[in-house]
Amino acid sequence: MLRLDARRNREKILLAARLAFLESGPDASLEEIARRASVGIATLYRRFPTREALIREVVVLTKQELLAEARQAQADQPRAWDALAQFLRRVAIRRLGSLLPVLGGRVEPDQVFYDVRDALIATVRDLIERAQADGDLRSDVGFGDVQVMTNLLSRGVQAPPGPVSDRLTARYTELFLAALRARPDLPALPGESLANGDLEHYLAHLDTAPDKAG
């Protein structure tokens, strides 16, 4: 078991790495990550001997936080629609939905990865299905729609970071939620929601090169 200071250093490195990967992609400078975490580069390498090991832990941490947000929304809101809306708002403002495409295929999955991924999918699917059963969520929306739009909301207005970005994220999240609400006059959506392998393939191959300000 890690000592308290070692555990704190590990957490600081993971949080700094997540920000760096979101800004600069999977080849972000490890020295810069160490600097942001206020640790030496040797400390980073002791915790994460390879870039791939660091990327994997960042992805798992983010999925764990997504799962925690989904379960917290379930606990906070008795109605499934309200829980789904809380989850989407939190994920968008925290930019949690944008990491997987940034890191793409650089993660070697293991059982821990699969367990947290499957738990997250099951929790969000449950919210979707119950909201549809209640008549609050349009019936032609699937898990893939929520996943893709969460990613776009998380990454589309993240640069430059700050109050303006946060306000735009909140605004577009509410527009997305309004589009999800069931109404009898809405035309059916074209095509079908992405699922399983098609969804993972799409997310892993999005163009995630960060915008460069002139």
N, C-alpha and C positions, 0 to 999 in steps of 0.2 A: 504493500500500500504506500502511495506517495506521501511524503511529508507535506505539511500545509504549504510551505513556501514553494516546494516543487510543483504542487498542484496548482497554485496560483500562477506560477510562471507558465505552466502548460496552458492554462486557460487564456492568459494574456497573449501567448503566441498564436493560439487558434483564432482568437478574435481579430488580432492584427492581420493574420494571414487571410482571413475571409475578406476583409476590406481591401487588401492589396490585390487579391485575385479578382474581385469584382471590378476594380479600377484598371488593372493592367493585364488580366488574363492569367493562365496557369504558369507562365514563365516569369511572373513577378519576382523581383529581386529578393532573395532570402535575407540578404544583409539589411534591406529596407524593412522587411518584416520584423527582424530582430530589433532594429532601432525603434520601430513603432511600439513594440512590446516592452521596451526598456530592459532588454536582456542582451547578453553577448551572443555573438554568432555561435560560439562553442556550446552555449546552453541550448540554443535552438537545435543544433545537431545532436546533442545528447538525447533530447526528447524525440526528435524526428530525424533519423539518420539519412533519409532520402527525401527528395521533393515529393515523390509519389506517396510516401507515408504521411507527409503533412497534408497533402491534398485529400487523401482518404479520410483522415480524421476531421478535416474541416467539413467535408460533405456529410459525414455521419453526424457531427455536431449539429449542423444545420437541419438535417432531417429530424433529429431529436427535438429541436426547438419547434419545428413545424408541428410535430406530433403533440408537443406540450401545449401549443397554442390551440390546436383543434380540441384537445381534451378539456382545456380550460374553458373554451367557448361552450362545450357541452355542459359543463358544470354550472356555468354562469346563466345560461339561457334555457328556460324550459321548452321554448318553441324552436324547432329545428331551423326554420328560416333565420331567426334572430341569431342562433349560434353560428350558422354558415356566414352570415353577414359580419359578425364580430371576427370570425376567423380570417375572412378575406381582408378586412380592414387592417388587422394586425399584421398579416403577412405582407401586405403591400407597403405599409409605412415602414416596416422593419427591413424591407428589401430581401426577404427570405426566399422569395420565389425565383430569384434570378441566378442562383449559383450554379445549378446543374448544367445549364448550357455553357456557362463560362468555362467550366472544368471539363465538359465534354466526356470523352472516353478515357480520361486519365486515371479513373478510379478502378481498382481491381476489387470487385465486390467479394465480401465474405459473409458468413452467417449473420454477424451483427448488422451489417449493412442491409441484408435482405429482411431481417426481422423488423427493423425500425421502418423500412420502406413499406413492408406489407401492413404493418399496424397503422401507418399514416393513411395509406390508401383505403383500408377498411373503415377507418374513422370518418374520413371525408365522404366516402361513398354512403355511409349510413346517414350523414347529415343531408346529403343530396336526396336520397330516396325518401326520407321522412318528410322533408320539406315538400317534395312532390306529392306524397300521399296526403299531406295537409292542404294541398291546393295552393301553396304559396309560391312554389318554384315551377316555371314552365316545364312541361313534361318532356320536351325534346332536347333538354340540356343534359349532358353527360359529364362524367368525371374528367374526361379529356378536355372539354371546354373550360372547365374551372381551372385545370392545371395550366393550360396554355395562356389563358387570360391573366392568371395570377403572375405568371412569368413576365408577360408583357407589361403589366402594371408595375411590377417591381423594378424593371430595368429601363422602362421607356423614358422616365423623367428623373433619373438619378443624377444627372450631371447638368449644371453644377449642383452639388449638394447644398442644402440650406432651407430656409423657410419657404422660398418660392417653390422649390422642388417638392417639399412636403405638402404645400397647398394644392399643387397640381395633382399629386398622387392621390390625395383625399378626394379631389373633385372627380377624377376619372374613375376612381373606385366606386363612387356613388353612381356615376353614369352606368357602369357595368352592372351594379346591383339593380338599378332600375330596369335594365334590359333583361335581367333574369326573372323578374316578377311575372307570375302567371297572369295573363289577361285573355279574355275570350276573343278579342279582335285581332290578336297577333297572328301574322302568317307563319307557317311552319319554316323552320330553319332549313337551308339547303344542305344536302350531304348528311354525314353522320359525324359524331364526336370521335376523335382519335382514341384508340384503346390499346393497352398493353404495349407490344413491341413497336407498333407504329408511333405511339405517343413518345416512347423513350427515344426512338430514332429521330423524330422531329426535334425534340428538345435538345438532344445532343449535337445537332448539326445547325443550330441557329447561328447566324453571323453575330458574334458577340464582341467584335473588335470595338474598343472604347472610342467614343467620339473625341476628336482632337479639336480643342478650341483654337481659333486662329490668333 
